[in-house]
Amino acid sequence: MKVLMVDVDGVLVHGRPQDGLPLFTFLERDLGLSPELLQKEFFKPHWSEIIVGREPLMPRLESVLSRIAPDISAEALAAYWFENDSRLDHAFLDALAHYRADGIRIFLATNQEHMRAKYLMEELGLATHVNGIFYSAALGHRKPAEAFYALATDKAEASAGDIVFIDDVEENIESARRFGWQAIHWTGEIALHDALVPFLARK
């Protein structure tokens, strides 16, 4: 293992910082907007284009909110969204530091749009823990598409067989393995070191 690729949501980040609940659990109580309505009017019709960088987040969010919740600005909802999806797994980050100190390069490999990717790296400080980030809006492809893994491999300047990937979505794991990455389906049930033991001899 020369490169470790790590997913974000469901691996490093787990919902609301105070309790780990899904980020929109109290959206209607806090902002007066139904999560189901936001899903129907924003995420279902538009997210597939936003997540791969073909459409910017804020203009589309502003347009949708002007129809379904005109009293909520796009900036306010984005701030609420990012802040309520920011509970870091500090034990996982501490474990990553051990491998990075040992010379293994660590990258985030995640489906994100541009603004949240920046928030993760700068506001949450993940940039201090990893060598970089490969994310769907920047690559133009999202996991589990093969092109995501191909582009991330190229940008990491590594061979597919030198990469170990950690993700909580089984479909992403299966597609990464088909591409040639070694991969671990993360459930959080065992420590990172125990999960990586089979791959350490291949460093």
Backbone bond lengths (Angstrom), bond angles and torsions (degrees), N, CA, C in turn:
res aa  C-N    CA-C-N  psi(-1)  N-CA   C-N-CA  omega(-1)  CA-C   N-CA-C  phi
1 M - - - 1.468 - - 1.526 109.50 -
2 K 1.320 115.49 117.95 1.455 120.79 176.74 1.529 112.11 -110.43
3 V 1.325 115.23 -26.27 1.463 120.97 -178.77 1.529 108.69 -131.37
4 L 1.319 116.34 134.85 1.457 121.89 175.28 1.527 107.99 -115.37
5 M 1.327 116.58 118.86 1.460 123.26 176.49 1.526 108.41 -101.43
6 V 1.327 117.03 129.51 1.455 121.19 -174.08 1.529 110.35 -126.11
7 D 1.315 115.97 127.99 1.458 121.43 172.91 1.529 109.06 -68.48
8 V 1.321 116.49 162.60 1.465 120.86 -179.76 1.525 111.72 -99.96
9 D 1.324 117.61 -72.31 1.464 121.11 -173.24 1.526 110.70 -71.67
10 G 1.313 115.10 124.13 1.455 120.77 -177.10 1.511 113.26 93.80
11 V 1.327 116.63 -9.34 1.462 121.18 176.94 1.525 109.62 -121.98
12 L 1.310 116.57 -61.97 1.462 121.35 179.92 1.521 113.42 -93.93
13 V 1.320 116.51 -28.59 1.464 121.37 -176.06 1.522 109.05 -124.06
14 H 1.334 115.11 134.18 1.462 120.05 -175.26 1.527 110.58 -135.72
15 G 1.320 117.16 77.05 1.455 122.00 169.12 1.516 116.05 67.63
16 R 1.331 115.22 -147.78 1.456 122.19 -173.59 1.524 111.21 -65.76
17 P 1.339 117.79 135.90 1.471 119.88 -176.02 1.520 113.50 -62.27
18 Q 1.334 117.25 -30.03 1.459 118.76 -175.55 1.517 114.02 -81.34
19 D 1.352 117.42 -25.84 1.465 117.80 -174.66 1.526 114.63 -146.79
20 G 1.329 118.35 -4.56 1.453 120.60 178.92 1.516 114.85 77.68
21 L 1.324 118.34 3.59 1.463 120.62 177.59 1.531 110.29 -69.54
22 P 1.344 117.57 157.52 1.467 120.04 177.87 1.532 111.57 -53.08
23 L 1.309 116.59 145.69 1.459 121.94 -168.32 1.515 114.84 -59.76
24 F 1.318 118.34 -32.28 1.463 120.55 -177.58 1.529 113.00 -99.30
25 T 1.330 117.36 18.34 1.470 121.40 -178.02 1.525 112.34 -53.40
26 F 1.328 117.09 -43.09 1.462 121.33 -176.37 1.536 111.98 -115.27
27 L 1.313 116.22 27.55 1.465 120.70 -178.77 1.527 111.58 -58.84
28 E 1.315 116.85 -44.76 1.461 118.79 -177.52 1.525 110.91 -67.94
29 R 1.318 117.51 -38.78 1.467 120.60 177.34 1.525 111.16 -65.52
30 D 1.332 115.95 -42.13 1.463 120.33 -172.77 1.526 113.31 -81.82
31 L 1.323 117.20 -40.89 1.465 120.01 -175.02 1.529 113.79 -119.80
32 G 1.321 116.93 -6.13 1.459 119.49 178.67 1.515 114.18 79.15
33 L 1.340 117.22 21.40 1.467 121.27 -178.65 1.523 109.42 -119.63
34 S 1.290 116.93 129.28 1.458 121.79 178.90 1.527 110.43 -71.23
35 P 1.331 118.48 127.27 1.473 120.07 176.61 1.519 111.98 -59.62
36 E 1.315 117.10 -35.25 1.460 120.92 179.74 1.534 111.00 -65.02
37 L 1.321 116.13 -39.55 1.464 119.56 178.25 1.529 110.64 -67.94
38 L 1.333 117.07 -40.97 1.465 120.47 177.50 1.523 110.57 -62.51
39 Q 1.310 116.28 -40.69 1.468 120.51 177.69 1.529 110.60 -61.80
40 K 1.317 116.11 -46.20 1.459 120.87 -176.87 1.519 112.77 -66.78
41 E 1.332 116.69 -43.68 1.460 120.68 -171.93 1.527 114.27 -90.98
42 F 1.328 116.52 -24.01 1.464 118.72 -177.10 1.525 112.63 -114.68
43 F 1.311 116.93 -59.55 1.464 118.74 -172.03 1.527 113.07 -67.86
44 K 1.318 117.34 -47.97 1.474 118.48 -176.84 1.520 113.27 -61.78
45 P 1.339 119.93 -46.47 1.465 118.60 -177.40 1.526 115.33 -83.17
46 H 1.333 118.32 -20.89 1.461 118.60 -168.77 1.538 115.66 -122.29
47 W 1.311 117.79 -21.89 1.459 119.37 -170.25 1.531 113.13 -64.74
48 S 1.322 117.54 -33.69 1.470 119.87 -177.49 1.525 111.76 -62.04
49 E 1.324 118.08 -29.69 1.458 121.49 177.20 1.529 111.41 -83.80
50 I 1.323 116.86 -37.28 1.467 120.89 -179.11 1.521 111.25 -67.17
51 I 1.321 117.20 -40.90 1.464 121.16 -172.91 1.532 112.53 -69.54
52 V 1.322 117.30 -18.80 1.463 119.68 176.50 1.523 111.60 -109.00
53 G 1.319 117.15 14.11 1.457 120.77 171.75 1.503 116.06 80.02
54 R 1.329 117.54 11.92 1.470 118.78 179.91 1.525 112.33 -86.32
55 E 1.324 116.26 -11.30 1.462 120.79 177.97 1.526 107.99 -145.77
56 P 1.339 119.23 134.78 1.463 120.51 179.16 1.519 111.49 -73.54
57 L 1.317 115.37 149.00 1.459 121.17 -176.74 1.532 113.19 -64.44
58 M 1.324 116.67 -55.29 1.461 120.07 -164.80 1.531 114.65 -65.75
59 P 1.322 120.46 -45.43 1.480 117.61 179.48 1.524 112.87 -60.07
60 R 1.337 115.75 -40.13 1.463 118.53 -179.80 1.523 110.89 -69.54
61 L 1.318 117.46 -41.55 1.458 120.83 178.75 1.529 110.53 -62.92
62 E 1.324 116.12 -42.34 1.466 120.58 178.34 1.528 111.34 -61.49
63 S 1.326 115.75 -41.94 1.456 120.24 -179.71 1.528 111.36 -63.67
64 V 1.312 116.31 -44.07 1.470 120.43 -179.79 1.524 110.74 -66.65
65 L 1.318 117.33 -44.98 1.458 120.22 -178.79 1.531 112.19 -64.44
66 S 1.302 116.97 -31.96 1.469 119.23 178.94 1.522 111.43 -61.94
67 R 1.329 116.42 -24.16 1.469 121.24 178.50 1.515 113.00 -91.99
68 I 1.342 116.88 -41.48 1.471 119.02 -170.49 1.526 113.52 -102.77
69 A 1.344 117.24 -20.11 1.470 120.35 -179.17 1.518 109.19 -155.68
70 P 1.328 117.98 69.62 1.470 121.21 -172.72 1.523 114.54 -63.06
71 D 1.312 118.38 -16.01 1.466 120.58 178.79 1.532 112.75 -83.94
72 I 1.337 117.21 -5.57 1.471 121.20 -179.10 1.521 108.67 -109.73
73 S 1.309 117.12 124.80 1.466 120.03 177.44 1.517 110.18 -81.49
74 A 1.318 115.58 155.53 1.459 120.18 176.59 1.522 110.68 -61.19
75 E 1.327 116.63 -37.02 1.465 120.65 179.75 1.521 111.20 -64.04
76 A 1.345 116.96 -41.30 1.461 120.97 -179.80 1.523 111.06 -66.68
77 L 1.333 116.71 -41.34 1.462 118.75 -179.70 1.522 111.04 -69.37
78 A 1.332 117.55 -40.56 1.457 120.13 178.37 1.520 111.24 -62.24
79 A 1.324 116.76 -41.60 1.468 120.33 178.30 1.525 110.67 -62.99
80 Y 1.330 116.46 -44.31 1.459 121.57 177.97 1.529 110.34 -60.40
81 W 1.303 116.29 -45.08 1.460 124.51 -178.82 1.525 109.85 -59.14
82 F 1.311 117.07 -56.27 1.466 120.34 -174.88 1.529 111.41 -65.45
83 E 1.325 116.53 -40.91 1.469 119.70 -178.19 1.526 111.81 -68.35
84 N 1.315 116.80 -29.74 1.461 120.23 -179.04 1.520 112.94 -93.01
85 D 1.303 116.72 9.27 1.469 121.27 175.07 1.520 107.81 -132.18
86 S 1.336 115.42 57.98 1.467 118.77 -169.41 1.532 113.67 -143.45
87 R 1.321 117.15 21.31 1.468 118.65 179.60 1.530 109.43 -79.75
88 L 1.318 115.93 107.48 1.458 121.64 -176.94 1.519 111.40 -82.24
89 D 1.326 115.26 144.66 1.459 121.95 171.68 1.527 106.96 -89.56
90 H 1.319 116.80 93.90 1.462 121.02 -174.46 1.520 112.16 -69.33
91 A 1.317 117.58 -30.56 1.462 119.98 176.56 1.527 110.34 -64.34
92 F 1.322 116.43 -39.39 1.467 120.80 177.96 1.526 109.90 -65.39
93 L 1.329 116.25 -43.47 1.468 119.87 179.20 1.529 111.01 -63.30
94 D 1.318 117.52 -39.80 1.463 120.76 177.99 1.523 110.78 -62.83
95 A 1.327 115.70 -38.31 1.464 119.58 178.52 1.527 111.21 -67.87
96 L 1.327 116.30 -38.89 1.465 119.57 177.14 1.522 111.53 -59.48
97 A 1.323 116.72 -37.68 1.464 121.12 -178.11 1.514 111.26 -58.87
98 H 1.313 117.21 -34.92 1.463 121.44 179.19 1.530 110.67 -61.82
99 Y 1.327 116.77 -45.28 1.465 120.35 -177.65 1.528 111.52 -73.14
100 R 1.307 116.41 -35.75 1.460 118.97 177.65 1.529 110.53 -65.26
101 A 1.327 116.60 -39.91 1.463 120.77 177.79 1.516 111.23 -64.66
102 D 1.319 115.95 -24.41 1.463 121.20 -179.89 1.522 112.28 -87.53
103 G 1.337 116.78 5.00 1.462 120.42 174.52 1.510 115.85 98.87
104 I 1.316 117.65 1.92 1.456 120.52 176.97 1.526 108.78 -83.75
105 R 1.315 116.24 128.86 1.466 120.02 178.64 1.524 109.54 -81.35
106 I 1.318 115.97 136.35 1.460 121.87 -175.07 1.518 109.68 -122.02
107 F 1.333 114.91 128.90 1.462 121.29 178.89 1.523 109.79 -129.44
108 L 1.314 116.32 148.04 1.452 121.11 168.22 1.520 108.41 -81.72
109 A 1.327 116.71 135.63 1.466 122.53 178.40 1.522 106.44 -128.53
110 T 1.333 116.91 101.94 1.457 119.60 -162.08 1.521 112.67 -148.75
111 N 1.307 115.39 150.64 1.462 121.21 172.12 1.524 108.29 -86.97
112 Q 1.332 116.96 108.16 1.463 123.01 -178.57 1.515 109.74 -146.26
113 E 1.338 115.01 153.30 1.466 118.38 167.26 1.530 107.83 -90.81
114 H 1.328 116.78 172.30 1.459 120.68 -168.31 1.527 114.11 -62.15
115 M 1.317 117.31 -43.62 1.463 119.23 -174.28 1.524 112.19 -66.66
116 R 1.326 117.04 -43.28 1.463 117.49 -179.38 1.519 110.95 -72.27
117 A 1.317 118.22 -32.68 1.462 119.64 175.67 1.528 110.20 -58.93
118 K 1.325 115.90 -43.20 1.469 120.23 177.36 1.521 110.71 -65.17
119 Y 1.314 117.27 -41.76 1.465 121.50 178.46 1.533 110.59 -59.90
120 L 1.318 116.47 -45.32 1.464 120.76 179.72 1.526 111.60 -59.57
121 M 1.300 115.89 -44.49 1.461 119.85 -175.85 1.519 112.36 -75.32
122 E 1.336 116.65 -41.79 1.463 120.03 -172.56 1.528 113.02 -95.39
123 E 1.321 117.89 -52.96 1.458 120.23 -175.99 1.530 112.22 -74.51
124 L 1.327 116.80 -42.56 1.466 119.39 177.33 1.520 112.56 -82.77
125 G 1.322 116.33 -13.31 1.450 120.46 174.27 1.512 115.94 80.51
126 L 1.333 117.51 19.03 1.463 118.53 -179.02 1.526 112.34 -66.63
127 A 1.323 116.85 -20.68 1.471 119.67 178.33 1.520 112.15 -59.74
128 T 1.323 117.57 -26.36 1.468 119.96 -179.66 1.520 112.11 -79.34
129 H 1.332 117.29 -10.96 1.463 121.26 -175.47 1.524 113.55 -105.29
130 V 1.342 117.22 -14.33 1.460 120.25 -173.42 1.526 110.72 -133.03
131 N 1.321 114.90 167.85 1.453 120.37 178.00 1.525 112.90 -83.83
132 G 1.324 116.67 -17.06 1.453 119.87 -179.95 1.514 111.27 169.41
133 I 1.325 115.24 -177.33 1.463 121.34 -178.95 1.517 110.00 -135.50
134 F 1.319 116.31 136.20 1.458 123.60 171.69 1.520 106.42 -116.55
135 Y 1.333 116.36 116.04 1.457 118.30 -175.13 1.524 110.54 -133.72
136 S 1.323 114.38 156.99 1.458 121.16 -167.32 1.523 114.53 -60.49
137 A 1.328 118.08 -41.71 1.469 118.85 -177.77 1.523 111.54 -65.61
138 A 1.322 117.13 -31.70 1.462 120.38 178.33 1.528 111.64 -79.00
139 L 1.329 116.78 -32.66 1.467 120.46 -178.11 1.525 112.24 -85.93
140 G 1.335 116.99 -20.48 1.459 120.03 -177.92 1.511 113.58 82.51
141 H 1.305 117.16 6.65 1.468 123.01 179.58 1.516 108.05 -146.35
142 R 1.325 116.14 149.00 1.454 120.80 179.51 1.530 110.20 -115.49
143 K 1.315 115.31 153.09 1.459 119.26 169.89 1.529 108.22 -60.99
144 P 1.310 119.61 138.54 1.465 128.36 14.26 1.529 115.34 -99.51
145 A 1.331 119.07 22.45 1.464 120.76 -179.36 1.525 110.71 -62.75
146 E 1.314 116.49 137.84 1.464 120.93 -179.80 1.520 111.73 -57.74
147 A 1.338 116.52 -34.55 1.465 119.71 -178.17 1.526 111.55 -60.60
148 F 1.323 117.68 -32.26 1.471 119.92 177.40 1.522 109.90 -58.89
149 Y 1.328 116.60 -48.53 1.472 120.76 -177.16 1.526 110.98 -69.06
150 A 1.311 116.43 -36.98 1.462 119.87 179.55 1.523 111.03 -64.25
151 L 1.324 116.73 -45.68 1.466 120.53 -179.23 1.527 111.58 -68.17
152 A 1.325 116.98 -40.59 1.465 119.83 178.85 1.525 110.85 -64.80
153 T 1.322 116.60 -39.07 1.467 120.68 177.86 1.520 110.44 -62.40
154 D 1.314 115.93 -45.57 1.469 120.74 -179.99 1.526 110.97 -62.87
155 K 1.321 117.44 -44.94 1.457 120.66 -177.42 1.531 112.19 -70.28
156 A 1.329 116.44 -26.80 1.465 120.29 176.58 1.524 111.74 -79.81
157 E 1.331 115.81 -7.82 1.469 121.45 -178.52 1.526 110.44 53.27
158 A 1.329 113.39 51.18 1.463 120.78 -178.47 1.516 108.96 -135.19
159 S 1.316 116.00 166.47 1.456 120.16 170.71 1.514 108.25 -93.57
160 A 1.321 116.68 151.46 1.456 120.52 -175.71 1.524 111.76 -56.42
161 G 1.314 117.48 -38.37 1.459 121.17 -177.64 1.513 114.71 -69.31
162 D 1.329 116.89 -14.39 1.476 120.65 178.97 1.528 112.51 -90.29
163 I 1.336 116.89 -1.43 1.462 121.44 -174.04 1.523 111.12 -104.13
164 V 1.313 115.48 132.17 1.464 122.53 169.00 1.526 107.53 -111.40
165 F 1.308 115.70 134.64 1.463 122.93 -172.92 1.522 109.58 -122.09
166 I 1.335 116.43 135.56 1.466 122.29 177.67 1.524 108.90 -119.58
167 D 1.331 116.05 124.80 1.470 121.04 -178.12 1.526 108.02 -150.82
168 D 1.326 116.19 151.53 1.464 119.71 -179.73 1.522 113.29 -93.99
169 V 1.338 117.24 -3.57 1.470 121.24 -178.65 1.525 108.83 -104.23
170 E 1.316 115.60 119.04 1.461 119.86 -174.12 1.522 112.56 -61.96
171 E 1.327 117.56 -36.34 1.464 120.22 178.94 1.527 110.83 -61.05
172 N 1.323 117.19 -38.24 1.465 120.46 178.07 1.523 111.29 -67.45
173 I 1.312 116.23 -37.71 1.465 121.10 178.07 1.524 110.57 -64.07
174 E 1.306 115.99 -46.24 1.468 119.82 -178.43 1.519 111.70 -63.01
175 S 1.331 117.19 -41.63 1.469 119.77 -178.99 1.528 110.59 -70.37
176 A 1.323 117.37 -35.77 1.463 120.14 177.12 1.525 110.64 -64.23
177 R 1.312 117.20 -41.12 1.473 120.75 178.34 1.520 111.35 -64.63
178 R 1.322 116.43 -39.32 1.468 118.91 177.47 1.517 111.08 -61.95
179 F 1.329 116.29 -34.56 1.458 119.80 179.04 1.527 111.94 -72.81
180 G 1.316 117.56 -23.70 1.459 120.58 179.31 1.514 115.04 121.93
181 W 1.342 116.87 -3.91 1.455 119.23 174.56 1.527 109.46 -74.62
182 Q 1.313 115.73 150.60 1.451 120.95 165.85 1.531 106.56 -84.53
183 A 1.310 117.00 143.19 1.463 117.35 -170.67 1.521 112.03 -146.62
184 I 1.328 114.09 148.98 1.455 122.72 -179.81 1.524 108.43 -123.58
185 H 1.314 116.48 125.15 1.466 120.75 174.51 1.522 107.57 -80.64
186 W 1.342 115.78 111.50 1.463 121.02 -172.53 1.520 110.90 -86.72
187 T 1.325 115.65 125.54 1.466 121.59 175.21 1.522 111.42 -119.18
188 G 1.319 116.92 -9.17 1.451 120.80 -178.56 1.511 114.09 78.35
189 E 1.324 117.18 7.71 1.458 120.38 -175.65 1.522 113.22 -83.68
190 I 1.335 116.79 -18.73 1.461 120.04 177.65 1.523 109.15 -129.47
191 A 1.315 116.39 163.45 1.460 121.28 179.86 1.523 109.97 -70.58
192 L 1.333 115.36 153.85 1.461 120.18 179.91 1.520 111.23 -57.28
193 H 1.319 118.18 -43.84 1.462 120.83 -179.01 1.524 111.07 -57.85
194 D 1.321 117.14 -44.09 1.464 120.17 -179.54 1.524 110.75 -64.33
195 A 1.323 117.10 -37.14 1.459 120.49 179.05 1.523 112.18 -67.12
196 L 1.338 115.83 -31.73 1.471 120.09 -175.49 1.528 113.86 -91.04
197 V 1.304 118.77 -11.45 1.469 121.66 -176.70 1.526 112.97 -48.53
198 P 1.338 119.64 -45.92 1.480 119.19 -178.30 1.521 113.95 -61.59
199 F 1.337 117.06 -19.11 1.462 119.99 -174.02 1.526 113.42 -104.21
200 L 1.308 117.65 -10.68 1.464 119.82 -172.42 1.522 112.23 -68.20
201 A 1.291 117.82 -31.94 1.460 120.69 179.76 1.518 112.28 -68.83
202 R 1.336 116.16 -14.01 1.469 120.67 -177.95 1.517 112.15 -96.32
203 K 1.324 115.94 10.15 1.460 120.11 -178.88 1.532 111.78 -56.60
